[in-house]
Amino acid sequence: MMHPKLRWVMLTAALGALACSGDPTADLRNGIDHLTASPTDIQVSQGDSVAITVQAIDEQGNVVATDFTGTTADPQLDFQKDNSFIPVYDAENHLVPPTSPTRARFFVKALGLTSGTVTVSAGGKSRDLTVLSSPTALGLAYTPAPPLDNVGVQELGVIVPPTLKLVLLAAKVAGAQAISRLATRPEVNLSMGNRPD
């Protein structure tokens, strides 16, 4: 015969197991409330890519498994989903993309200079992210100026991208000869934003 206290313990354990089966907050969830993205301020150099991680969040702050998509209407941006992000094994032991991931990764590549928008979507919700692309380098090159001894005015040409036209004029004065000597020194950096002392 079983002790009466043991019966109560067993009955309480059985009721507790029944009460805890499943997710107790499942009926409180109403699907996706919003999407989060990291990073939110996207700056990318022309020709480079940046990874963006996106999650779907419900009203209680829980991540939600769903299918993510991404689009852009900007021809200067290439926006692709990374299907190799957090792969799972299928029945044949092959790594495949998950069918309902809790997060997804996208790559945005700047094909040109733009301030465009990419859109990520999941479960009827979407989020727009602004992408600012910048040039990789200004491509500045300079040619040392010839001596200005017997020349009245000499143009020192600096080769830059077509969007920037930069021509330096130097006159036959002591200052112009100093510029000529400065331009022929290899240790001087004549890139944009740096000024030799």
VENKA-V802241 format. One record per residue. N is the residue number from 1. RES is the residue in one letter. OMEGA is omega in whole degrees, -180 to 180 (* if undefined). Layout:
# VENKA-V802241
N_RES_OMEGA + N_RES_OMEGA
This chain:
# VENKA-V802241
1_M_-177 + 2_M_177 + 3_H_-177 + 4_P_-180 + 5_K_179 + 6_L_177 + 7_R_179 + 8_W_178 + 9_V_-180 + 10_M_179 + 11_L_178 + 12_T_179 + 13_A_179 + 14_A_178 + 15_L_177 + 16_G_179 + 17_A_178 + 18_L_-178 + 19_A_-176 + 20_C_179 + 21_S_-179 + 22_G_-180 + 23_D_-178 + 24_P_-180 + 25_T_-176 + 26_A_-178 + 27_D_178 + 28_L_-178 + 29_R_-180 + 30_N_179 + 31_G_-175 + 32_I_177 + 33_D_-180 + 34_H_177 + 35_L_174 + 36_T_179 + 37_A_177 + 38_S_0 + 39_P_178 + 40_T_175 + 41_D_-172 + 42_I_175 + 43_Q_-176 + 44_V_176 + 45_S_-180 + 46_Q_-179 + 47_G_180 + 48_D_178 + 49_S_175 + 50_V_178 + 51_A_177 + 52_I_177 + 53_T_-176 + 54_V_175 + 55_Q_174 + 56_A_-175 + 57_I_176 + 58_D_-176 + 59_E_-179 + 60_Q_179 + 61_G_179 + 62_N_174 + 63_V_-176 + 64_V_176 + 65_A_-178 + 66_T_176 + 67_D_-177 + 68_F_174 + 69_T_179 + 70_G_-180 + 71_T_170 + 72_T_176 + 73_A_-178 + 74_D_-180 + 75_P_179 + 76_Q_180 + 77_L_173 + 78_D_-174 + 79_F_-175 + 80_Q_174 + 81_K_178 + 82_D_-178 + 83_N_178 + 84_S_-178 + 85_F_180 + 86_I_-180 + 87_P_177 + 88_V_178 + 89_Y_175 + 90_D_-176 + 91_A_180 + 92_E_179 + 93_N_175 + 94_H_176 + 95_L_-179 + 96_V_175 + 97_P_179 + 98_P_-180 + 99_T_178 + 100_S_-179 + 101_P_175 + 102_T_175 + 103_R_-179 + 104_A_177 + 105_R_178 + 106_F_174 + 107_F_174 + 108_V_-180 + 109_K_179 + 110_A_178 + 111_L_180 + 112_G_179 + 113_L_-178 + 114_T_166 + 115_S_-172 + 116_G_-177 + 117_T_170 + 118_V_-178 + 119_T_173 + 120_V_-177 + 121_S_176 + 122_A_174 + 123_G_179 + 124_G_178 + 125_K_177 + 126_S_179 + 127_R_177 + 128_D_178 + 129_L_179 + 130_T_180 + 131_V_177 + 132_L_178 + 133_S_-179 + 134_S_179 + 135_P_180 + 136_T_179 + 137_A_179 + 138_L_177 + 139_G_-180 + 140_L_173 + 141_A_179 + 142_Y_177 + 143_T_179 + 144_P_-177 + 145_A_175 + 146_P_178 + 147_P_-176 + 148_L_-173 + 149_D_-173 + 150_N_-178 + 151_V_180 + 152_G_179 + 153_V_-177 + 154_Q_174 + 155_E_173 + 156_L_-177 + 157_G_175 + 158_V_-177 + 159_I_-179 + 160_V_176 + 161_P_-175 + 162_P_-180 + 163_T_180 + 164_L_175 + 165_K_-177 + 166_L_178 + 167_V_179 + 168_L_176 + 169_L_178 + 170_A_178 + 171_A_-179 + 172_K_175 + 173_V_-179 + 174_A_179 + 175_G_180 + 176_A_178 + 177_Q_177 + 178_A_177 + 179_I_179 + 180_S_178 + 181_R_-180 + 182_L_-178 + 183_A_-179 + 184_T_178 + 185_R_-176 + 186_P_-176 + 187_E_-179 + 188_V_180 + 189_N_-178 + 190_L_180 + 191_S_-178 + 192_M_175 + 193_G_179 + 194_N_-179 + 195_R_178 + 196_P_180 + 197_D_*
